[in-house]
Amino acid sequence: MLEVEFMHILRCDLPIYTLRVLNSKIYVVTSPELISAVNRNSQALAFNPFVAQVGKRITGHDEQTSKIVQHNLNGEEGPGYVTDVHDRIVAALSPGKDLELMTETFLKEAWVSLNSLEAGKVVDLFAWTKDMVTMCSTRAIYGPTNPFNRNPGAFDHDLNFLIADIIPRLLAPVGYKVRSDLAAAFAEYFRHYEPERAQSSAMIEARHHSNTQYGLTPWNQGCLEVGTLLGILANTIPSSFYMLIRLYADPVLLEDIRAELEAVATHVTPDQTRVVEIMALRESCHLLNATWQELLRVHALGVGSRYVREDVLLNNQYRLEKGRVVQMPMAVLHSTPMVWGPDAHEFRPRRFMRESGTAKPPKVNLPGYRPFGGGASLCPGRHFVTLEVLALAACMVLRFDMTPVEGNWQIPAQKQESMATNVFPPEADIKARITKRQGYENVQWNFKMR
């Protein structure tokens, strides 16, 4: 990771680098053209081996479960555990009624938190965002018996030490205990799991079906769920935080987005309640969506990795040796002027909009834009996190004003807490004062999905 950051500082001008690390090699790809070639070689340059290797270090499941997880990782012999779980989650989180139900449940929980702000409040903004997103997201996913109701621990504590897997009980005692406590709570949840009683999301029902089908014990299901929390929360929380900061720190952008929201995503009922239409945020709010895409371009700084399963001549030019690792650093790809122009280091949401004012199609397939990965490893949760962040941001800016307690808005730098995440949290929190939006103090608010 230090080598990747070093290359970023030097402004990479080569399409691929070889880094020698002890007795091995890492191939660092910085060219969108070569990223496309990596995506086309998804069998030889595979993502799933990292799911199995890093996942065990994060979750601490037993060896028998590891054998189940690692069997037929890439699906050459028909379904395997990893491919089966992935396909079921993709189906559960694709646009449709299941996704909308999860989002609606998330917002019902979030609405309680937002209502508590109406009297005016000073908050540590990242801590407030983390607590609110954690509880509302897990409630939407696991149902009323959500294990976080009893154990809202810091799920991401000491992640890099856990991934290193060097005597974690001694070198990362807090993270190790949090992981063990969460695994026990989720094991209890799955021990008594019944979909109708749990009122859980389609995603959890799908995961439980696969876990049961492959013979995983409740304890190991609980362990694996700790890893799932990374996908559910670790990127969503800082993304939500930076979305709010970016909107409130730019008065012109804030005014324009408020105008857009009021024009196409709200309506007034006969009793004068203003209703936010959630699905219109994704379908019709072009500037809001462009801001979200630009936020991910600027703040998604992780690294996509692949394992070289066989010798490959990448793009008919570069020989990659079997057993090595390929890395694709977002910090480089998302800031190269070759892709984004001379203003690549500026936060400019309208780069994602046409001159007509409509949003460009989401650039999820553009090789130089990888906040949700790419190719065969495209994140199945991208639709849910997008709706969560857009909904929270829209409801906040429509209902509240927010100012820093001290000085002017400053965009805090990010700190890398985990090699397994893409959007890192801020180095320091910001104290913010939240009040009812000026001119809207007496307005009653509600939301509906469509």
C-alpha positions in Angstrom: 0.0 0.0 0.0 2.9 2.4 0.7 4.3 1.7 -2.7 0.9 2.5 -4.3 0.7 5.8 -2.4 4.3 6.6 -3.4 3.4 6.1 -7.1 0.4 8.3 -6.7 2.5 11.1 -5.4 4.9 10.7 -8.4 2.0 10.9 -10.9 2.2 7.5 -12.6 3.0 7.8 -16.2 3.5 4.1 -17.0 0.6 1.7 -17.6 1.9 -1.1 -15.3 4.6 -1.5 -12.7 6.2 -4.5 -11.0 6.9 -4.2 -7.3 9.2 -6.8 -5.8 8.1 -7.6 -2.2 10.3 -10.1 -0.5 10.3 -13.2 -2.7 7.2 -12.2 -4.6 5.9 -9.7 -7.1 2.9 -7.3 -7.3 1.8 -6.0 -10.6 0.3 -2.5 -10.2 -1.9 -1.6 -13.1 -2.6 2.2 -13.6 -3.9 2.2 -17.2 -7.6 2.1 -18.0 -6.8 0.1 -21.1 -5.0 -2.6 -19.1 -7.8 -2.5 -16.5 -10.1 -3.6 -19.3 -7.7 -6.4 -20.1 -7.7 -7.5 -16.5 -11.6 -7.5 -16.5 -11.6 -9.7 -19.6 -9.3 -12.3 -18.0 -11.6 -12.9 -14.9 -10.8 -16.6 -14.8 -7.0 -16.3 -15.0 -6.9 -13.1 -12.9 -9.4 -14.0 -10.2 -11.0 -12.0 -7.4 -12.5 -14.8 -5.4 -9.2 -16.2 -4.0 -9.0 -12.9 -2.1 -12.5 -13.3 -0.8 -11.4 -16.7 0.7 -8.0 -15.6 2.0 -8.7 -12.2 3.4 -12.2 -13.2 4.5 -10.9 -15.9 6.9 -8.6 -13.5 8.5 -11.4 -11.0 9.1 -14.0 -13.5 10.2 -12.0 -16.2 12.1 -14.2 -19.1 10.8 -12.9 -22.7 11.3 -10.9 -24.9 8.9 -13.9 -27.0 7.8 -15.7 -23.8 6.8 -12.6 -22.7 4.9 -12.6 -25.8 2.9 -16.2 -25.2 2.0 -15.5 -21.6 1.1 -12.4 -22.4 -1.0 -13.9 -25.3 -3.0 -14.5 -24.4 -6.6 -13.9 -20.7 -6.0 -14.3 -19.7 -9.7 -17.1 -22.1 -10.6 -15.2 -24.3 -13.1 -16.9 -27.4 -11.7 -20.4 -25.9 -11.4 -21.7 -24.0 -8.3 -19.5 -23.5 -5.3 -20.2 -21.7 -2.0 -18.7 -18.3 -3.0 -20.3 -18.2 -6.5 -23.6 -19.4 -5.1 -23.7 -16.8 -2.3 -22.7 -14.1 -4.8 -25.4 -14.9 -7.3 -28.1 -15.0 -4.6 -27.0 -11.7 -3.2 -26.9 -10.1 -6.6 -30.5 -11.2 -7.2 -31.6 -10.0 -3.8 -30.0 -6.5 -4.2 -30.8 -5.8 -7.8 -33.3 -3.0 -8.5 -36.8 -4.2 -7.6 -39.2 -4.7 -4.7 -36.7 -6.4 -2.4 -34.2 -3.5 -2.7 -37.0 -0.9 -2.3 -38.3 -2.7 0.9 -34.8 -2.6 2.4 -34.4 1.1 1.6 -37.8 1.9 3.0 -37.0 0.1 6.3 -33.7 1.9 6.4 -35.5 5.3 6.0 -38.2 4.5 8.6 -35.4 4.0 11.1 -33.4 7.0 9.9 -36.5 9.2 10.1 -36.5 8.7 13.9 -32.9 10.0 14.1 -33.7 12.9 11.8 -36.8 13.9 13.8 -34.6 14.1 16.9 -32.6 16.9 15.2 -35.5 19.2 14.9 -34.9 20.9 18.2 -31.4 21.8 17.1 -28.3 19.8 18.0 -24.5 19.9 18.0 -23.0 16.6 16.9 -19.7 15.0 16.1 -20.7 14.5 12.5 -18.8 11.3 11.7 -19.7 9.7 15.0 -23.4 10.6 14.5 -23.4 9.3 10.9 -21.7 6.1 11.9 -24.1 5.4 14.7 -27.2 6.2 12.6 -26.1 4.4 9.5 -25.0 1.3 11.5 -28.3 0.9 13.3 -30.6 1.8 10.5 -28.8 -0.4 7.9 -28.5 -3.4 10.1 -32.2 -3.1 11.1 -33.1 -3.0 7.4 -31.1 -6.0 6.7 -31.5 -8.3 9.7 -34.9 -7.3 10.9 -36.2 -6.4 14.4 -34.0 -9.0 16.1 -30.9 -7.4 14.6 -27.9 -8.4 16.7 -26.7 -4.8 16.8 -29.6 -4.0 19.0 -27.7 -5.8 21.8 -24.1 -5.4 20.5 -23.5 -2.3 18.6 -19.7 -2.8 18.7 -17.1 -1.1 16.5 -17.3 -3.8 13.8 -14.3 -2.3 11.9 -11.9 -2.0 14.9 -8.2 -3.2 14.2 -9.2 -4.6 10.8 -5.7 -4.2 9.3 -4.2 -6.1 12.3 -6.8 -8.8 11.9 -6.1 -9.1 8.2 -2.4 -9.4 9.0 -3.4 -12.4 11.2 -0.3 -12.3 13.4 -1.3 -13.3 16.9 -4.4 -11.1 16.7 -5.5 -12.0 20.2 -2.4 -10.3 21.5 -1.7 -7.6 18.9 -5.3 -6.5 18.3 -7.1 -7.5 21.5 -9.9 -4.9 21.1 -10.6 -5.9 17.5 -10.3 -9.6 18.3 -12.9 -9.3 21.2 -15.3 -7.2 19.1 -15.1 -9.8 16.3 -15.7 -12.6 18.7 -18.6 -10.9 20.4 -20.3 -10.0 17.1 -19.8 -13.6 15.8 -21.4 -15.0 18.9 -24.4 -12.5 18.6 -24.9 -13.5 14.9 -24.5 -17.2 15.7 -27.4 -16.8 18.2 -29.4 -14.9 15.5 -28.9 -17.7 12.9 -29.4 -20.5 15.5 -33.1 -19.4 15.8 -33.5 -17.9 12.3 -36.8 -18.3 10.5 -37.3 -15.8 7.6 -40.9 -14.9 8.5 -40.3 -14.5 12.2 -37.0 -12.6 11.6 -38.6 -10.2 9.1 -35.1 -9.9 7.6 -34.2 -8.8 4.1 -34.2 -11.0 1.0 -30.3 -10.8 1.1 -30.1 -12.5 4.6 -32.7 -15.1 3.6 -30.6 -15.9 0.5 -27.4 -16.1 2.6 -29.0 -18.3 5.2 -30.3 -20.6 2.4 -26.7 -21.0 1.0 -25.1 -21.4 4.5 -27.6 -24.1 5.3 -27.3 -25.8 2.0 -23.5 -26.1 2.4 -23.7 -27.3 6.0 -22.3 -24.3 7.8 -22.9 -24.3 11.6 -24.6 -21.3 13.2 -21.3 -20.3 14.8 -19.5 -20.2 11.4 -22.5 -18.4 9.9 -22.0 -15.8 12.6 -18.3 -15.5 11.9 -18.9 -15.0 8.1 -21.5 -12.4 8.9 -18.8 -10.2 10.5 -17.2 -10.1 7.0 -20.5 -9.2 5.5 -20.7 -6.2 7.7 -17.7 -4.7 5.8 -19.7 -4.7 2.6 -22.8 -3.4 4.4 -21.2 -0.6 6.5 -17.5 0.1 6.1 -17.9 2.1 2.8 -21.4 3.4 3.4 -20.6 5.3 6.6 -17.7 7.4 5.3 -19.5 7.9 2.0 -22.6 9.3 3.8 -20.3 11.5 5.9 -18.4 13.0 2.9 -21.6 13.4 0.9 -23.1 15.6 3.7 -19.8 17.6 4.1 -19.5 18.2 0.3 -23.1 19.4 0.0 -23.1 21.8 3.0 -19.6 23.1 2.3 -20.5 24.4 -1.1 -23.4 27.0 -0.9 -23.9 27.1 -4.7 -24.1 23.3 -5.0 -26.4 23.1 -1.9 -28.8 25.7 -3.4 -28.8 24.0 -6.8 -29.5 20.5 -5.3 -32.2 21.8 -3.0 -33.9 23.4 -6.1 -33.6 20.2 -8.0 -35.1 18.1 -5.2 -38.0 20.5 -4.7 -38.7 20.5 -8.4 -38.7 16.8 -9.2 -38.6 14.8 -6.0 -41.0 16.4 -3.6 -44.7 17.1 -3.6 -47.1 18.8 -1.1 -50.1 16.9 0.2 -53.5 18.6 1.0 -52.5 19.0 4.6 -49.3 20.8 3.5 -47.0 18.0 4.4 -44.0 17.9 2.1 -43.2 14.4 0.9 -39.9 13.2 -0.5 -40.2 10.7 -3.3 -37.2 8.4 -2.8 -37.0 6.5 -6.1 -37.1 9.9 -7.9 -33.8 10.7 -6.3 -32.1 8.0 -8.4 -34.2 8.4 -11.5 -34.7 12.1 -11.9 -32.2 14.1 -9.7 -29.3 14.4 -12.1 -27.2 16.8 -10.1 -27.6 14.8 -6.9 -26.5 11.7 -8.8 -23.6 13.5 -10.4 -22.4 14.7 -7.0 -22.6 11.1 -5.7 -20.5 9.9 -8.6 -17.9 12.7 -8.2 -17.8 12.0 -4.4 -16.8 8.4 -5.2 -14.3 9.4 -7.8 -12.5 11.7 -5.2 -13.0 9.7 -2.0 -12.8 6.1 -3.1 -9.1 5.4 -2.6 -8.9 1.7 -2.2 -7.2 -1.0 -4.2 -8.7 -3.7 -6.4 -6.8 -6.9 -6.3 -6.6 -10.1 -8.4 -4.7 -13.4 -8.0 -2.9 -14.6 -11.0 -4.0 -18.2 -11.4 -2.0 -19.0 -14.5 0.5 -17.2 -16.7 -1.1 -14.4 -18.7 0.1 -12.2 -21.5 -1.9 -9.1 -20.6 -3.2 -7.2 -23.6 -0.7 -9.2 -25.7 2.1 -7.1 -24.1 2.8 -7.8 -20.4 3.6 -11.2 -19.0 2.1 -11.9 -15.6 3.4 -14.9 -13.7 1.2 -17.4 -12.0 1.0 -17.0 -8.3 1.5 -13.3 -8.3 -0.9 -10.5 -7.4 -2.4 -7.7 -9.5 -3.4 -4.4 -7.9 -5.5 -1.6 -9.4 -5.2 1.6 -7.2 -8.3 3.8 -7.3 -6.3 6.7 -5.9 -4.3 6.7 -9.2 -7.1 5.8 -11.6 -9.5 8.4 -10.2 -7.1 11.3 -10.4 -5.3 10.8 -13.7 -5.7 13.8 -16.1 -5.6 11.3 -19.0 -9.1 10.2 -18.0 -10.6 13.1 -16.1 -8.9 16.1 -17.7 -6.7 18.9 -16.2 -9.1 19.5 -13.4 -8.9 15.9 -12.2 -7.9 17.0 -8.7 -10.9 19.3 -8.2 -14.3 18.3 -6.9 -16.6 19.1 -9.8 -19.8 17.2 -9.9 -20.9 18.6 -13.2 -18.2 16.6 -15.0 -20.8 13.7 -14.7 -23.5 15.7 -16.5 -24.3 16.4 -20.1 -24.5 20.0 -21.3 -28.3 19.5 -21.4 -28.2 19.2 -17.6 -29.1 15.5 -17.5 -26.8 13.0 -15.8 -24.5 10.9 -17.9 -25.1 7.1 -17.5 -23.3 5.9 -14.4 -19.7 5.3 -15.3 -19.5 1.9 -13.5 -18.2 0.2 -16.7 -15.5 2.9 -17.4 -12.2 1.2 -16.6 -10.8 4.3 -15.0 -13.7 4.6 -12.6 -13.8 1.8 -10.0 -15.5 2.8 -6.7 -17.5 -0.5 -6.8 -14.9 -2.6 -8.5 -15.4 -3.8 -12.0 -15.8 -6.8 -14.3 -16.8 -10.0 -12.5 -16.2 -8.4 -9.1 -18.7 -5.5 -9.4 -20.1 -4.9 -5.9 -23.6 -6.4 -5.6 -24.5 -3.9 -2.9 -23.9 -0.8 -5.0 -27.6 -0.2 -5.6 -28.5 -0.3 -1.9 -25.6 2.0 -0.8 -26.5 4.4 -3.5 -30.1 4.7 -2.4 -29.1 4.9 1.3 -26.6 7.8 0.6 -28.9 9.7 -1.8 -31.9 9.4 0.5 -30.0 10.5 3.6 -28.4 13.4 1.8 -31.7 14.5 0.3 -33.7 14.4 3.5 -30.9 16.2 5.4 -30.5 19.1 3.0 -34.3 19.5 2.5 -35.0 19.6 6.3 -31.9 21.1 7.9 -29.2 23.7 7.8 -25.8 22.6 9.1 -22.7 24.7 10.0 -19.4 23.9 11.6 -19.2 24.9 15.2 -15.8 26.5 14.6 -14.6 28.3 11.6 -15.5 27.4 8.0 -16.1 24.0 6.4 -13.0 22.1 5.8 -13.0 18.7 4.0 -11.1 16.4 6.3 -8.4 14.2 4.9 -9.0 10.5 4.9 -7.0 7.8 6.9 -6.6 4.3 5.7 -8.0 2.0 8.4 -8.5 -1.1 6.4 -7.0 -2.7 3.3 -10.5 -4.3 2.7 -12.4 -1.0 2.2 -12.5 1.6 -0.6 -13.8 4.8 1.0 -11.7 5.6 4.1 -13.0 7.5 7.2 -11.8 11.0 8.1 -8.7 11.6 10.1 -10.6 13.8 12.4 -14.3 14.4 13.2 -16.1 17.7 12.8 -18.4 19.3 15.3 -21.5 20.5 13.4 -24.5 22.5 14.5 -27.8 21.2 12.9 -30.9 23.3 12.9 -34.2 23.4 11.1 -33.8 24.8 7.6 -34.4 28.6 7.5 -37.8 29.4 6.1 -39.0 25.8 6.6 -39.2 25.8 10.4 -42.9 24.9 10.4 -43.0 22.4 7.6 -44.0 18.8 8.2 -42.0 16.2 6.3 -42.6 12.6 5.2 -41.3 10.3 2.5 -42.6 7.6 0.2 -40.8 5.2 -2.1 -42.7 6.1 -5.2 
